[in-house]
Amino acid sequence: MANAAETLERHYLEMRWRALSLAADLDRVQRGDGARQLMQSDPRLAKLRDAFNILLSDSPNRAEQVQLIFSDKSPPPPRS
């Protein structure tokens, strides 16, 4: 198993690319018509904000917590 420095070295460029890609996507949404209301009210963007807060935390299980944010929590359909 790699140590923390080796893991960061191996994954840093991809992590940086993903952060830049997300920033660019959010910039495009924000520049669109109706962005102000959408940025404040869309539940998908709220989930992204929640996920970003978890990413910035020191939680040891960030991946699990983020997965739960985006999981479908609706009850399954009844079986016939």
C-alpha positions as CSV (number, residue, x, y, z in Angstrom):
1,M,0.0,0.0,0.0
2,A,1.3,3.4,-1.0
3,N,1.9,6.1,1.6
4,A,0.0,9.4,1.6
5,A,2.7,11.3,-0.4
6,E,2.9,8.6,-3.1
7,T,-0.8,8.5,-3.4
8,L,-1.0,12.3,-3.7
9,E,1.8,12.3,-6.3
10,R,0.0,9.6,-8.3
11,H,-3.4,11.2,-8.3
12,Y,-2.8,15.0,-8.0
13,L,-2.9,15.9,-11.7
14,E,-6.2,14.1,-12.2
15,M,-7.7,15.6,-9.0
16,R,-6.6,19.0,-10.2
17,W,-8.2,18.4,-13.6
18,R,-11.5,17.3,-12.0
19,A,-11.6,20.4,-9.8
20,L,-11.0,22.7,-12.8
21,S,-13.6,20.8,-14.8
22,L,-16.2,21.2,-12.0
23,A,-15.4,24.9,-11.7
24,A,-15.8,25.4,-15.5
25,D,-19.2,23.6,-15.5
26,L,-20.5,25.7,-12.6
27,D,-19.2,28.9,-14.4
28,R,-21.2,27.9,-17.5
29,V,-24.4,27.3,-15.5
30,Q,-23.9,30.6,-13.7
31,R,-23.5,32.5,-16.9
32,G,-26.8,31.2,-18.4
33,D,-30.2,32.9,-18.3
34,G,-32.0,32.4,-15.1
35,A,-28.9,31.4,-13.2
36,R,-29.5,33.4,-10.1
37,Q,-32.7,31.7,-9.2
38,L,-31.4,28.3,-10.4
39,M,-28.2,28.5,-8.3
40,Q,-30.3,29.2,-5.2
41,S,-33.2,26.7,-5.7
42,D,-32.1,23.7,-7.8
43,P,-31.8,20.6,-5.6
44,R,-29.0,19.2,-7.7
45,L,-26.9,22.2,-7.0
46,A,-27.7,21.9,-3.3
47,K,-26.5,18.3,-3.4
48,L,-23.3,19.4,-5.1
49,R,-22.8,22.0,-2.4
50,D,-23.3,19.4,0.3
51,A,-20.8,17.1,-1.5
52,F,-18.2,19.9,-1.7
53,N,-18.5,20.6,2.0
54,I,-17.8,16.9,2.7
55,L,-14.9,16.9,0.3
56,L,-13.4,19.9,2.3
57,S,-13.8,18.1,5.6
58,D,-11.4,15.8,7.3
59,S,-13.9,12.9,7.4
60,P,-12.2,9.5,6.8
61,N,-15.2,8.2,4.8
62,R,-15.8,11.1,2.3
63,A,-16.6,8.8,-0.6
64,E,-19.3,7.0,1.3
65,Q,-20.9,10.3,2.5
66,V,-20.8,11.8,-1.0
67,Q,-22.3,8.6,-2.4
68,L,-25.2,8.8,0.0
69,I,-25.9,12.4,-1.0
70,F,-26.4,11.3,-4.6
71,S,-28.2,8.0,-3.8
72,D,-31.8,7.6,-4.7
73,K,-33.6,7.5,-1.3
74,S,-37.1,6.9,-2.7
75,P,-38.8,3.7,-1.7
76,P,-38.6,0.8,-4.2
77,P,-41.8,0.2,-6.2
78,P,-44.1,-2.4,-4.7
79,R,-43.7,-6.0,-5.9
80,S,-46.6,-7.6,-7.7
